[in-house]
Amino acid sequence: MVLSVIPAYGVCNEQTVQVGRWPEAVPQVVQPCFPCHGPQGRSGSPAIPSLAGLPRDYLEDVMSAYRYGGRFGTVMGRLLRAYDDNEIRVMARYFSRQPYLVQKQATDWRLADRGRLLHRRYCRDCHGDPAQPPDRGVPPLHGRWMDYLRWTLRDYLVGINQGDEAMANRLRDLLRRQGSEGLESLVHYYGKAKP
C-alpha cells in the first residue's frame, strides 16, 4: 500500500501540521474519494454523504453492496467495481477513523419536533440518538445531509437499496401510518442534529 504524507489537496496550515508532528498519512486508495465526498470524507454537498466517522463495518457493507449491485448510486457501482476487498477495507478503516461531521442546515422546528417522536418510535433502537450511540455497525443519522437522507429513505422504500429488510419494513409502516410528512419530519429531525 502506497501512503501519502501530504495532506489532501496539498493544503498545509496549523490544523494539518502541528509543531514537531507530521500529518497523518492518507492511503492513496482513499484519495480519489475526496473530490466528491470531501477531504477526509467530509462532504460539502447535500447530495453526497459524508463518510467521516461512519462505522467501519457499515462502510464495508455499503461499498460492497454498491460493488455487487445491492445498492443504487449514480456512479458508485461502476467506481467500486475497480476496487478489491482489501482496498475497500482500507477505505472503510480510514473513513471510520475520521471525526464525524454534523452538517449545519435549515430545518422546520415543527417537523423536527414531530420527527423526534417518530425517531423514538421507529428508528432509535438501532440508530440511537445524540445521547445514545447507535448499535455497532449502524450509522448515526443526526447531522446528516437532509437531501441525501430523503433520497436514501425513498430508495429503501422502493427496494433500490437492499440488505436491510427490517429497516425497509419499519419505513413502510411509518409511511402507511404517518404519510410522506412523517418521512419529511424524520429528515428535519436528523437535519436539526439535536435531541
C-alpha positions as CSV (number, residue, x, y, z in Angstrom):
1,M,0.0,0.0,0.0
2,V,1.4,3.4,-1.0
3,L,0.9,6.1,1.5
4,S,1.0,9.9,1.1
5,V,2.4,12.1,3.8
6,I,1.0,15.3,2.1
7,P,-2.5,16.4,3.3
8,A,-5.3,16.2,0.8
9,Y,-5.1,18.9,-1.9
10,G,-1.6,19.8,-0.6
11,V,-3.0,22.3,1.9
12,C,-0.8,22.9,4.9
13,N,-1.9,25.0,7.9
14,E,-1.8,24.9,11.7
15,Q,-4.6,22.3,11.7
16,T,-2.8,19.9,9.4
17,V,0.7,20.3,10.8
18,Q,1.4,20.7,14.5
19,V,4.8,21.6,15.7
20,G,7.0,18.5,15.6
21,R,4.3,16.4,14.1
22,W,3.6,15.3,10.5
23,P,0.1,15.0,9.3
24,E,-1.5,11.5,9.4
25,A,-0.7,9.5,6.2
26,V,-3.6,9.2,3.9
27,P,-3.8,5.9,2.0
28,Q,-3.5,6.5,-1.7
29,V,-6.6,4.3,-2.5
30,V,-8.7,6.8,-0.4
31,Q,-7.7,10.0,-2.2
32,P,-9.9,9.5,-5.3
33,C,-12.9,9.7,-2.9
34,F,-12.1,13.3,-1.8
35,P,-13.3,15.2,-4.9
36,C,-16.9,14.0,-4.3
37,H,-17.1,13.0,-0.6
38,G,-14.8,15.9,0.5
39,P,-11.4,16.0,2.2
40,Q,-11.2,13.2,4.8
41,G,-14.7,12.2,3.8
42,R,-16.4,15.5,4.9
43,S,-18.8,16.2,2.1
44,G,-19.7,19.8,1.3
45,S,-22.6,18.8,-1.0
46,P,-26.1,18.0,0.3
47,A,-26.4,15.4,-2.4
48,I,-23.3,13.4,-1.4
49,P,-23.0,11.8,2.0
50,S,-20.1,12.5,4.4
51,L,-18.2,9.3,5.1
52,A,-16.2,10.6,8.0
53,G,-16.9,8.9,11.3
54,L,-19.3,6.2,10.0
55,P,-18.8,2.7,11.4
56,R,-16.2,0.6,9.6
57,D,-18.5,-2.4,9.2
58,Y,-21.3,-0.3,7.8
59,L,-18.9,1.4,5.3
60,E,-17.6,-2.0,4.1
61,D,-21.1,-3.4,3.7
62,V,-22.3,-0.3,1.8
63,M,-19.3,-0.3,-0.5
64,S,-19.7,-4.0,-1.2
65,A,-23.4,-3.5,-1.9
66,Y,-22.6,-0.8,-4.5
67,R,-19.9,-3.1,-5.9
68,Y,-22.2,-6.1,-6.3
69,G,-25.5,-4.3,-7.2
70,G,-27.3,-4.4,-3.9
71,R,-27.4,-0.6,-3.6
72,F,-28.0,2.0,-6.2
73,G,-25.8,5.1,-6.9
74,T,-25.4,7.2,-10.0
75,V,-21.6,6.3,-10.2
76,M,-20.7,4.4,-7.1
77,G,-21.5,0.9,-8.5
78,R,-19.2,1.5,-11.5
79,L,-16.4,3.0,-9.4
80,L,-16.3,0.4,-6.7
81,R,-16.0,-2.5,-9.2
82,A,-12.4,-1.2,-9.7
83,Y,-11.5,-1.9,-6.1
84,D,-10.8,-5.3,-4.4
85,D,-11.9,-6.4,-1.0
86,N,-8.7,-5.3,0.7
87,E,-8.9,-1.8,-0.8
88,I,-12.5,-1.5,0.4
89,R,-11.3,-2.5,3.9
90,V,-8.6,0.2,3.8
91,M,-11.1,2.9,2.7
92,A,-13.6,1.9,5.4
93,R,-11.0,1.8,8.1
94,Y,-9.7,5.3,7.1
95,F,-13.1,7.0,6.9
96,S,-14.3,5.4,10.1
97,R,-11.3,6.9,12.0
98,Q,-12.1,10.5,10.9
99,P,-14.2,12.7,13.2
100,Y,-18.0,12.6,12.5
101,L,-19.3,15.7,10.8
102,V,-22.5,17.3,11.8
103,Q,-23.9,19.4,9.0
104,K,-25.4,22.8,9.7
105,Q,-28.7,23.2,7.8
106,A,-32.0,25.0,8.0
107,T,-34.9,22.9,9.4
108,D,-38.5,23.5,10.3
109,W,-38.9,23.2,14.1
110,R,-42.4,21.8,13.8
111,L,-41.4,19.0,11.6
112,A,-38.3,18.3,13.6
113,D,-40.3,18.1,16.8
114,R,-42.7,15.6,15.2
115,G,-39.6,13.8,13.8
116,R,-38.2,13.4,17.2
117,L,-41.2,11.4,18.3
118,L,-41.2,9.3,15.2
119,H,-37.5,8.6,15.6
120,R,-38.1,7.3,19.1
121,R,-40.8,5.0,17.8
122,Y,-39.3,3.7,14.6
123,C,-35.5,4.3,14.5
124,R,-33.9,4.9,17.9
125,D,-33.5,1.2,18.8
126,C,-30.9,0.8,16.1
127,H,-29.7,4.3,15.1
128,G,-29.5,5.7,18.6
129,D,-29.6,9.5,19.1
130,P,-27.1,12.1,20.2
131,A,-27.4,11.0,23.8
132,Q,-27.3,7.2,23.0
133,P,-24.8,5.9,20.4
134,P,-26.2,3.7,17.6
135,D,-25.8,-0.1,17.5
136,R,-22.5,-1.4,16.4
137,G,-22.2,-1.1,12.6
138,V,-25.3,1.2,12.3
139,P,-24.7,4.7,11.1
140,P,-25.8,7.7,13.2
141,L,-28.3,9.8,11.3
142,H,-28.2,13.1,13.3
143,G,-26.4,15.8,11.4
144,R,-26.5,14.0,8.0
145,W,-27.3,16.0,4.8
146,M,-31.1,16.2,4.6
147,D,-31.3,15.9,0.8
148,Y,-29.2,12.7,0.9
149,L,-31.4,11.3,3.7
150,R,-34.5,12.0,1.7
151,W,-33.2,10.1,-1.4
152,T,-31.8,7.2,0.7
153,L,-35.1,6.7,2.6
154,R,-37.0,6.6,-0.6
155,D,-34.5,4.2,-2.1
156,Y,-35.1,1.8,0.8
157,L,-38.9,2.2,0.5
158,V,-38.9,1.2,-3.2
159,G,-36.4,-1.6,-2.8
160,I,-33.4,0.0,-4.7
161,N,-31.3,-0.3,-1.5
162,Q,-31.3,-3.9,-0.5
163,G,-30.0,-5.8,2.5
164,D,-31.9,-4.4,5.5
165,E,-35.5,-5.6,5.2
166,A,-36.3,-4.9,8.8
167,M,-35.5,-1.2,8.3
168,A,-37.4,-1.1,5.0
169,N,-40.4,-2.6,6.7
170,R,-40.3,-0.1,9.5
171,L,-40.1,2.7,6.9
172,R,-43.1,1.3,5.1
173,D,-45.0,1.1,8.3
174,L,-44.1,4.7,9.1
175,L,-45.2,5.8,5.7
176,R,-48.5,3.9,5.9
177,R,-49.3,5.4,9.3
178,Q,-47.8,8.9,9.1
179,G,-47.7,9.6,5.3
180,S,-45.0,11.4,3.5
181,E,-45.0,14.2,6.0
182,G,-43.8,11.6,8.6
183,L,-40.8,10.8,6.5
184,E,-40.1,14.5,6.0
185,S,-40.4,15.1,9.8
186,L,-37.7,12.5,10.3
187,V,-35.4,14.2,7.8
188,H,-35.9,17.5,9.6
189,Y,-35.2,16.0,13.0
190,Y,-32.0,14.4,11.7
191,G,-31.0,17.6,10.0
192,K,-31.5,19.6,13.2
193,A,-28.8,17.4,14.7
194,K,-30.0,17.9,18.3
195,P,-32.1,15.6,20.6
